[in-house]
Amino acid sequence: MSGSVDIGVKLSSRLGKPWRKPPFINSAPLRWTLLIGTVVYLILAFSSFEVNWSRVYAGLERGWRFIVAFSQPDFTSRSSDIIEGMTESVIMTVTSTVVGIAISIPIALGAASNIAPMPIYLACRFIISISRALNEIIVAILFVAIFGFGPLAGFLTLSFATIGFLAKLLAEDIEDMNKVQAEAVKSTGASWLQWVNFGVQPQIMPRLIGLSIYRLDINFRESAVLGLVGAGGIGATLNTAFDRYEFGTVAAILIIIIVVVMALEYLSGIIRARVK
Amino acid sequence: MLKLDKLTKIYKTGDKALSEVDLEVPKGQVIALIGPSGAGKSTLIRCINRLVEPTSGSATLDGINITTLNSGGLRRERRRMGMIFQEYALVERLTVMENILSGRLGYVGFWRSFLRKFPQSDVDEAYRLLDRVGLAHMADKRADELSGGQRQRVGICRALIQDPALLLVDEPTASLDPKTSREIMRLIVEMCRERDLAAIINIHDVNLAKMFVQRVVGLEMGHMIFDGAPEELSPDVLTRIYGEEDWEATIETVDDDDEEDGS
């Protein structure tokens, strides 16, 4: 009620003195040690790079040839390879995204702490961490070793990677949902599945759609990289073109990838704006 | 009909939200549950349909002990207890019709509800209820397009389509303006009278409670410290429930002024 509650600080001792924001790290010696240590480390780290200038000079010319090739991309001389690679990539992207999403949804439900019991929560979080910890390239090398060269390994890799991405972000959205809306559905006597369908799903649908399209985009880009380790798709075509120093074909492939990614990005923007 | 016996809730934090509450509500009676924030009003009604698990004691509805039911039995009994919420708690991205029909989820199978193929009798009843609350033209609107008062009317329809024996009403007017508050309270009480429903209504506003109910129960720190007719709410009683304040100004008799029903 009154402004003069005694909590140990006298107003008179505060007046007339400047105010400063309390520092993030309170102890001054620790603060300065961390700051100076960081600067010294950065100086040492940068000076450890060795630059061979004559090598750079030779390399510049090769780099220039690569860049110049973009002014004359060669779509025709390897056109059948490019079409085959793109078809494979698109198939890989679409199938792996669909399968990845289908597996992600139950895992996301299990990985949301507000709706899953502890043992299921831990199991689902474990699956997600594994999927996120392993880089696509490493997983692809493993699957190529098991299933051989070709798009099957790429499809499996991308499905696996989609799970970690989608299930984690979707689970976070489920955890942020409005609890009372879901509670209201539960209070009608709905079964668990009905509760998910009426109380949870409508709340996470925009996020699910947005993330799925975003993942489609990522999977397409990844499919181009996976070809470099033998997992099929346009990446394999790209790799071959590099090996043959056919920079015109390389440029053509890169341009196609960029155009497709931009188109997907544009499409996802439109769809996400419409789903609210 | 509803009987609470020493109902107690202690939260994991050690807070004792409800302390041995005994309460009996006969068929068709509407009671107001008053008390300051944190007194345990919300916990009390959530312990009845077990959205919150009571720690001890029991709640019995028509002879069935709800507190000990397994999940299937609990779902069956929840159908008989319609709930109305403070912030309406409509699923905002579903249509008005879907929200109302969700009140039938306890009665239809998963695939029927998933495909939104509810029995014709449910759909007809939903339209009748919507018409009764004056929102027949809103059936296919998304719930988040409605105003507060309209949403609460849909919330009332959702609770009533369950064909409940008891309404659990949690601060139905806390987010509404004074006029809409009265309309909503009047609607709830009228519906209870038409269908001979019992109701427990949590409410902050003592005057609003006095206008509409026959019985008031006062809760303070989880203890039931008042149970009587609205006229018995003296300044002394209100001080015991809410703490020291000048209650004379609040208790002025409210004229039941010009009845303008929104429906």
Interface residues (C-beta under 8 A of the other chain):
Chain A: N178 V180 Q181 E183 A184 V185 K186 S187 T188 G189 A190 S191 L193 Q194 W195 N197 F198 G199 P202 Q203 M205 P206
Chain B: N49 L51 R75 R76 E77 R78 R79 M81 G82 M83 F85 E87 A89 L90 V91 E92 R93 L94 E98 S102 G103 R104 L105 G106 Y107 F110 S113 F114 G155 R158 Q162 L168
